[in-house]
Amino acid sequence: MPILQLREIVKHFGPTVALDGIDLDLHEGEVHALIGENGAGKSTLMNILHGAFRPDGGSMELGRMPYSPVDSLDARRCGISLIHQELMLAPHLSVAENILMGIENFRFGWFDKKALHKRARSVLENFDHPDIRPEATIGELSIAAQQVIEICRAVASNSRILLMDEPTSSLQRHDVERLFGLIRSLKADGASIIYISHFLEEIREIADNFTVLRDGKSVAQGKIGEVSDQFLVSHMVGRTVKNLFPKRTINEERETVLKVKDLSSPPALRSANLELRRGEILGIAGLMGSGRSDMVRAIFRLVDAASGTVTVRGNESQATCGTPASRISQGIGYLSEDRKREGLALSLSVADNITITRWSSCSRFGWLDLSKQRRRSEEMIAQVGIKAAGPAQPLKELSGGNQQKVAVARLIHQNAEVLLLDEPTRGIDIVSKAQVYEAIARCAAGGKAVLMISSYLPELFGMCDRLAVMSRGRLSRTRKISEWTPESVLQEAIGSN
Amino acid sequence: MDTHISTSAKTISGIMRTWITLLGPFLGLALVILAFSILTGSPEKYLSPFNIRVVLSQTVIVAVSAIGMTIIIISGGIDLSVGSTIALSSVVTALTVNAGFEPVVAVFAGIMAGAIVGLANGFVITGLRVVPFIATLGMLGVVRGVAKWLADQQPVNVSQTWINDLVVTFPNPPWLLLAPGVWIAIFLAVLMVVVLRNTIFGRRVFAIGSNEEAARACGIPTKRLRIWIYSLGGLFFGLSGVMQMSRLRQGDPTVAAGAELDIIAAVVIGGGSLSGGQGAILGTMIGAMIMAFLRNGCQQMGWPNYVQEIIIGAIIVAAVAVDQLRQRRT
């Protein structure tokens, strides 16, 4: 008998149908993977389960009783907690206050700080993270540590059912191991978990059963051990994705367009040297927080560098001067790892977001030619395969994968000679990934130089010609991709060679 | 490669979206006019050309400032010093006239006084990294003080010049129909609609308000742009000050205290979001008119001042609440 049973769940948003008949059974002690592209309805389903949305149709039963939470606190009281994909923490409050938010200790109406810290500490120790102090302020912690707090919060409320929406997207490998360890022990205690991830290998490692969602319907279910990746992917997309990575012809001995010498931006970045050639894709691997992002941000002048020179197409300049605007005029394009915070202006239209770095393509003396802007944007929408109602649609109405494609389209429209891409496919579905890869490969084939940071090794091995690894602020020597193995990359990254 | 331009979703053009956002304020205005037409019992009087002229020339000072405020609010900022700036500008204009300069010079000096305050705000906000709310709150006091100092703590009376005809109810020549100030406000509003929609500057204002970090990463010089925005806003506040002087026929350093609330309210009623990235000049103009028609209606009903204040306060909150509801639905 399943503890959670969903039948024919339907949810509309205005004219769009987000969920169109979802069936799902969750048993005690089961890890159930929810698989699907962005926009398939996974997050909507999670929101219904933890009380943020009301379903428009269908039935939910929790332990044979009808279940209809009025809000997420209600869901939490019923034993269902959500671990958000986006961090939902109060940055000014302490670790303990965040973990126990809503279920704080009170004594005669007064906040009992001691008991609060004690409870928080025991949760953190269970999660093998005694290094995080309950008194610390969330804002001081790294993103990975914040994710740990987010998970601890769900664990702390003694939930019987945990909903995990991409919990590993900002975790490092050893934190992923800890998370999986925790999931196994939760499972042994009889808790059930609905687990969303884009990483099939992760799902294979941790999940028992799966449900594939596509266009708001549950299209396939079963035991994860009995099906192939091919089976899962083809059900996710409704057709077969043959090659995730485009075929590329590699040209060597081409001119260097970007040369970085002795770049440093302490404390995160200590020393980076690299040369980027026309037509190549150079991969940068490394752990999160190793200084990878700081390197490209320093090149692009978003953070101040302490020393070093940057040579763009033969023009050498000190890394300590210049602005993002001057880098753009030198032909450098930058794609941020954080599209919500730094990458895109979500309340603006698709067209504005695409053309923002090169308004000169559709303007004269400061005046925009709006119909030209629309045409340019339409070309880009078609070229990168963006699913949007049109150039005037506000970006926030698009799915994550399509927003990321807009960010890529902006670089193509900018006609940048050097593309600095920081995690270009983070958190997007497999079809969008394939489209982004294709766009990147096309840029390289067209003679652009691409630098790509990624935490996802298959992507680096599938796309790059050469690779360097960042470890504790130092960039390794660049080598041909054939000279690297996933093992050697990891070894270099954790600095244990 | 196949294109994914979805045909299922209705394609809504940018212009349509603008009109939809204007629908709310517009209905509000219609409601206010309808209500007072009925309440006063004589719609022909409330909606007479005479009364409309009165209302419009009353609106114009708030409306001109609100144009500048809209731009500042779209960029994610706020300027609380607007009321003081109006007073300073009116004093400067009056003093310049009295010093024997041509009226044109006086008008220019008044407008520039506003721009200088805006420039100072811009520098404090970007250079000293003081949040706009605090920076302009401080400036509110400083500028009011400077205005009183310049005016020697009393109104500066001026001799009759053409400046005094800017916001009269009956323009001269009569074929103008509306006061010259009203025409100036209409012209500036239309101009800024076009500037915000069709220029790189305008799109940058939206971009910086929607996501400042993204704007910076896209090569927009965000600090310089902010200084420009506050200075431009100051120009509008300065012009309002000139009109204020024209209306009172004196430069009064204590005038327009609390005007910042009316001006910000006009922007917010018109669909501007205090978190930036959203706002419309036309909406703001309707917002300003809603308040002017309300005030006028209340006066005609003979209701005391406090009733107006309660109603206007309630309308501000209602307008934003309705906007929130609308956004949640979509």
Interface residues (C-beta under 8 A of the other chain):
Chain A: G14 P15 T16 F300 L302 T323 P324 A325 R327 I328 S329 Y334 S336 R341 E342 G343 L344 A345 L346 S347 L348 S349 A351 D352 I356 T357 W359 S363 G366 W367 L368 L370 E378 I381 A382 G385 I386 K387 A388 A389 G390 A392 Q393 R410 Q435 E438
Chain B: M1 D2 T3 H4 I5 S6 A9 K10 T11 I12 S13 G14 R17 R197 N198 T199 I200 F201 G202 R203 F206 A207 S210 N211 E213 A214 A215 R216 A217 C218 G219 I220 P221 G277 Q278 R329 T330
